[in-house]
Amino acid sequence: MLSGASVKVVVLIVVVLIIIALLVVLILGPPGLGGQRGQASPTSFTNKSSSPTTISTTNATPPTFLEPVEECNVTIVVDNNPDTNLATAWGLSILVDVPGLRILFDTGPDPDVLRRNMEALGIDPRSIDVVVISHEHGDHVGGLPYIASLNPGIKVYIPSGMNNMVKNNIKELGVNVIEVNKTTIISRGVAIIGELYGPPWEQALAVYVRGKGLAVFVGCSHPGVVNIVKKAISDLGVKAYIVIGGFHMAWAPQDMCQKVVEELISLNIKYIAPIHCSGDTIRSILDQNYHDHYIELHVGSRIKI
């Protein structure tokens, strides 16, 4: 029989283990969700197809030369920063147009939100050539069934380290899933920046615009927006001109936001456009103290680079 003191020790150990387990769940989140506030479940795909799916893994070495394009047109299709005429949701989807290629970077949290905003913005979903998914969280991949239903077999580039459950959900949509594990050129002037670990694994999109530099598109920047931009510059050998997307700083203190802004500017970036999970603090710092570097965007914004 255990003594009273021994029982107390056992109970204390059990309580400590339970607390540790709860902390792990809070930090990392359940599988496929990543623990990120406001995310739609990636298991909510309903538009499943029996069409064959090609799974290929990109193992190319980092590119040594990226030819520029003449221009890049950008539309914020889904964002939680509002516009009165469009649906607002916690998530991100950006339409990137370059000569000869139309890219949808992330798809927002919900097929209906994506559909409504595309209709309001006059975007034909059938005109999209490829989809690039930054990472596995539902607020970035949840709208994909809408695109898949209208574009059977469309190429969807995902990080190779993506959660297997989310990969399988995407495969069931009948799209051509291409797993990327290294920075890879997919078209003239367009490259996917190879995955970095946050968690989760996350990749970015870069477009090289002649006479300007790289437009870097980030989803949530779980690995850090500065780290992603540095990797883009290093892998492609081109300076960064603008960074657009989620910086994952909605709950970051002011001094951390200030540091990130200073580090981005030290990389000679001309413009910084934080949306989605970036938060009001970093947007306010940029607007008040670095106005020449700041581009304020929201759902429905259109810019030409």
C-alpha positions as CSV (number, residue, x, y, z in Angstrom):
1,M,0.0,0.0,0.0
2,L,1.2,3.6,-0.8
3,S,1.6,5.9,2.2
4,G,-0.3,9.1,2.4
5,A,2.8,11.0,1.3
6,S,3.3,8.7,-1.7
7,V,-0.3,9.2,-2.8
8,K,0.1,12.9,-2.7
9,V,3.3,12.7,-4.9
10,V,1.5,10.5,-7.5
11,V,-1.4,12.9,-7.6
12,L,0.9,15.9,-8.0
13,I,2.7,14.2,-10.9
14,V,-0.6,13.4,-12.7
15,V,-1.7,17.0,-12.3
16,V,1.6,18.3,-13.7
17,L,1.3,15.9,-16.7
18,I,-2.3,17.0,-17.4
19,I,-1.2,20.7,-17.3
20,I,1.7,20.1,-19.7
21,A,-0.6,18.2,-22.1
22,L,-3.1,21.1,-22.0
23,L,-0.3,23.6,-22.7
24,V,0.8,21.6,-25.7
25,V,-2.7,21.6,-27.2
26,L,-3.1,25.3,-26.6
27,I,0.2,26.1,-28.3
28,L,0.1,23.7,-31.2
29,G,-3.6,23.2,-31.6
30,P,-5.3,20.0,-32.7
31,P,-4.0,18.3,-35.9
32,G,-4.8,20.3,-39.0
33,L,-5.9,23.4,-37.2
34,G,-2.6,24.7,-35.8
35,G,-4.3,26.4,-32.9
36,Q,-4.8,29.7,-34.7
37,R,-7.6,31.9,-33.6
38,G,-10.5,32.2,-36.0
39,Q,-9.6,29.4,-38.3
40,A,-12.2,27.4,-40.2
41,S,-11.8,23.6,-39.9
42,P,-9.9,22.1,-42.8
43,T,-12.1,19.0,-42.5
44,S,-15.1,21.0,-43.7
45,F,-14.6,20.3,-47.4
46,T,-17.8,18.9,-48.9
47,N,-17.2,19.2,-52.7
48,K,-15.5,15.8,-53.1
49,S,-14.7,14.3,-56.5
50,S,-13.7,10.9,-57.6
51,S,-11.5,12.4,-60.3
52,P,-7.9,11.1,-60.4
53,T,-5.4,13.3,-58.6
54,T,-1.7,13.6,-59.5
55,I,0.6,14.0,-56.6
56,S,4.0,15.2,-57.4
57,T,6.8,16.6,-55.2
58,T,9.1,19.4,-56.4
59,N,12.7,18.6,-55.4
60,A,14.3,21.2,-57.7
61,T,17.4,23.0,-56.4
62,P,16.9,26.7,-55.7
63,P,16.7,28.7,-58.9
64,T,19.6,30.7,-60.1
65,F,17.8,33.0,-62.5
66,L,14.3,34.5,-62.4
67,E,13.2,36.5,-65.4
68,P,11.1,39.6,-64.6
69,V,7.6,40.4,-65.7
70,E,6.5,43.8,-66.8
71,E,3.8,44.2,-64.3
72,C,1.8,42.6,-61.5
73,N,-1.8,43.4,-60.7
74,V,-3.1,42.5,-57.2
75,T,-6.6,42.2,-55.8
76,I,-7.4,41.4,-52.2
77,V,-10.3,39.0,-52.5
78,V,-10.7,38.0,-48.9
79,D,-9.6,39.8,-45.8
80,N,-10.8,40.6,-42.3
81,N,-10.1,44.3,-42.8
82,P,-13.5,45.5,-44.1
83,D,-15.0,47.2,-47.2
84,T,-18.6,48.1,-47.1
85,N,-19.5,46.3,-50.3
86,L,-17.8,43.0,-49.8
87,A,-18.0,40.1,-47.4
88,T,-15.5,40.3,-44.5
89,A,-14.1,37.1,-42.9
90,W,-11.2,36.1,-40.9
91,G,-8.9,34.8,-43.6
92,L,-6.9,35.7,-46.7
93,S,-7.1,35.3,-50.5
94,I,-5.2,37.4,-53.0
95,L,-5.5,37.4,-56.7
96,V,-2.2,37.9,-58.5
97,D,-2.2,38.6,-62.2
98,V,1.0,38.6,-64.3
99,P,1.2,38.4,-68.1
100,G,0.0,34.9,-69.1
101,L,-0.8,33.6,-65.6
102,R,-3.6,34.2,-63.1
103,I,-2.8,33.0,-59.6
104,L,-5.0,32.7,-56.5
105,F,-2.9,32.9,-53.4
106,D,-4.9,31.2,-50.6
107,T,-8.6,30.9,-50.7
108,G,-10.0,32.4,-47.5
109,P,-12.0,30.4,-44.9
110,D,-15.2,29.6,-46.7
111,P,-16.4,28.8,-50.3
112,D,-19.4,31.1,-50.1
113,V,-17.3,34.2,-49.0
114,L,-14.9,33.6,-51.8
115,R,-17.7,33.2,-54.3
116,R,-19.6,36.3,-53.1
117,N,-16.5,38.5,-53.3
118,M,-15.3,37.2,-56.6
119,E,-18.8,37.9,-58.1
120,A,-18.8,41.4,-56.6
121,L,-15.3,42.1,-57.9
122,G,-16.0,40.8,-61.4
123,I,-13.5,37.9,-61.1
124,D,-14.3,34.8,-63.1
125,P,-13.1,31.8,-61.0
126,R,-12.7,29.8,-64.2
127,S,-10.0,32.2,-65.3
128,I,-7.7,31.2,-62.5
129,D,-4.7,29.1,-63.8
130,V,-3.1,27.9,-60.5
131,V,-3.7,28.1,-56.8
132,V,-0.9,28.5,-54.2
133,I,-1.7,27.6,-50.6
134,S,0.6,29.1,-48.1
135,H,-0.2,26.7,-45.2
136,E,-2.7,24.3,-43.8
137,H,-4.9,26.5,-41.6
138,G,-8.6,26.6,-42.5
139,D,-8.8,30.4,-42.9
140,H,-6.4,30.0,-45.9
141,V,-7.6,26.8,-47.5
142,G,-11.3,26.7,-46.6
143,G,-12.5,28.3,-49.8
144,L,-10.7,25.9,-52.1
145,P,-13.8,23.7,-52.8
146,Y,-15.4,26.6,-54.7
147,I,-12.4,26.9,-57.1
148,A,-12.0,23.1,-57.4
149,S,-15.7,22.7,-58.4
150,L,-15.3,25.0,-61.4
151,N,-11.7,24.1,-62.4
152,P,-11.3,20.3,-62.2
153,G,-7.7,19.2,-62.2
154,I,-6.4,22.8,-61.5
155,K,-2.8,22.9,-60.1
156,V,-2.7,23.5,-56.4
157,Y,0.7,24.1,-54.9
158,I,1.0,23.2,-51.3
159,P,3.9,23.0,-48.8
160,S,5.2,19.4,-48.6
161,G,5.2,19.6,-44.8
162,M,1.4,20.2,-44.8
163,N,-0.6,18.1,-42.4
164,N,-1.6,14.8,-44.0
165,M,-5.3,15.2,-43.1
166,V,-5.5,18.5,-44.9
167,K,-3.5,17.1,-47.9
168,N,-6.0,14.3,-48.2
169,N,-8.9,16.7,-48.0
170,I,-7.4,18.7,-50.9
171,K,-6.7,15.6,-52.9
172,E,-10.4,14.5,-52.6
173,L,-11.4,17.8,-54.4
174,G,-10.1,16.3,-57.7
175,V,-7.3,18.9,-58.2
176,N,-3.7,18.4,-59.2
177,V,-1.7,18.7,-55.9
178,I,1.9,19.7,-56.3
179,E,4.0,19.5,-53.1
180,V,6.8,22.0,-52.9
181,N,9.7,21.7,-50.5
182,K,12.2,24.1,-52.1
183,T,12.0,27.5,-53.7
184,T,10.7,26.8,-57.2
185,I,10.0,28.9,-60.3
186,I,6.6,28.0,-61.7
187,S,6.4,30.6,-64.5
188,R,8.3,33.6,-65.9
189,G,8.8,36.0,-63.0
190,V,6.9,33.8,-60.5
191,A,8.3,31.6,-57.8
192,I,7.1,29.8,-54.8
193,I,9.3,30.5,-51.8
194,G,10.1,27.1,-50.2
195,E,8.6,26.2,-46.9
196,L,9.8,27.4,-43.5
197,Y,8.6,26.0,-40.2
198,G,6.5,28.1,-37.9
199,P,4.7,25.9,-36.9
200,P,3.1,24.9,-39.3
201,W,5.1,24.6,-42.5
202,E,4.5,27.7,-44.6
203,Q,5.5,28.8,-48.1
204,A,5.1,32.2,-49.9
205,L,4.7,33.5,-53.4
206,A,7.1,36.0,-55.1
207,V,6.8,37.9,-58.4
208,Y,9.8,39.7,-59.9
209,V,8.6,42.9,-61.5
210,R,11.1,44.6,-63.9
211,G,12.8,47.7,-62.6
212,K,11.3,47.2,-59.1
213,G,12.1,43.9,-57.5
214,L,10.2,41.1,-55.7
215,A,6.6,41.4,-54.6
216,V,6.4,38.9,-51.8
217,F,3.0,37.5,-50.8
218,V,2.7,35.9,-47.3
219,G,-0.2,34.0,-45.8
220,C,0.3,34.2,-42.0
221,S,4.0,34.4,-41.6
222,H,4.1,31.8,-38.9
223,P,7.9,31.4,-39.5
224,G,8.3,35.2,-39.3
225,V,7.7,37.7,-42.1
226,V,11.3,38.9,-41.9
227,N,12.6,35.3,-42.3
228,I,10.4,34.7,-45.3
229,V,11.5,37.9,-47.1
230,K,15.1,37.1,-46.3
231,K,14.7,33.6,-47.8
232,A,13.1,35.1,-50.9
233,I,15.9,37.5,-51.5
234,S,18.6,34.9,-50.8
235,D,17.0,32.1,-52.9
236,L,16.2,34.3,-55.9
237,G,19.0,36.8,-55.8
238,V,16.6,39.7,-56.3
239,K,15.9,42.6,-53.9
240,A,12.4,42.8,-52.3
241,Y,10.2,45.7,-53.4
242,I,7.0,45.1,-51.5
243,V,5.6,42.5,-49.0
244,I,1.8,41.9,-48.8
245,G,-0.2,39.7,-46.6
246,G,-0.6,38.4,-43.0
247,F,2.3,39.1,-40.6
248,H,0.9,37.1,-37.7
249,M,1.3,40.1,-35.3
250,A,-2.3,40.8,-34.2
251,W,-1.5,40.2,-30.6
252,A,2.2,41.3,-30.7
253,P,3.4,44.1,-28.4
254,Q,4.3,47.5,-29.9
255,D,8.1,47.0,-29.5
256,M,8.0,43.7,-31.4
257,C,5.9,45.3,-34.2
258,Q,8.4,48.2,-34.3
259,K,11.3,45.8,-34.6
260,V,9.7,44.0,-37.5
261,V,9.1,47.2,-39.4
262,E,12.7,48.3,-38.9
263,E,14.1,44.9,-40.0
264,L,11.9,45.0,-43.1
265,I,13.1,48.5,-44.0
266,S,16.7,47.4,-43.4
267,L,16.2,44.9,-46.2
268,N,15.6,47.9,-48.5
269,I,11.9,47.1,-48.9
270,K,10.1,50.1,-50.4
271,Y,6.5,49.2,-49.4
272,I,4.9,47.2,-46.6
273,A,1.3,46.2,-46.8
274,P,0.1,44.2,-43.7
275,I,-3.4,42.7,-43.8
276,H,-5.3,39.7,-42.3
277,C,-3.6,38.6,-39.0
278,S,-1.1,41.5,-38.9
279,G,-3.1,43.5,-36.4
280,D,-3.8,47.2,-35.9
281,T,-0.6,47.9,-34.0
282,I,1.8,47.4,-36.8
283,R,-0.5,49.1,-39.2
284,S,-0.7,52.1,-36.9
285,I,3.1,52.2,-36.5
286,L,3.6,52.2,-40.2
287,D,0.9,54.8,-40.8
288,Q,2.2,57.2,-38.2
289,N,6.0,56.8,-38.4
290,Y,6.8,55.2,-41.8
291,H,4.0,56.6,-44.0
292,D,6.2,56.6,-47.1
293,H,6.6,52.8,-46.7
294,Y,3.0,52.0,-45.8
295,I,0.3,50.8,-48.2
296,E,-3.1,50.4,-46.5
297,L,-5.0,47.5,-48.0
298,H,-8.3,45.8,-47.2
299,V,-10.7,43.4,-48.8
300,G,-11.4,44.7,-52.3
301,S,-8.2,46.7,-52.7
302,R,-6.5,46.7,-56.1
303,I,-3.0,47.8,-56.7
304,K,-0.6,47.6,-59.7
305,I,3.0,46.9,-59.1
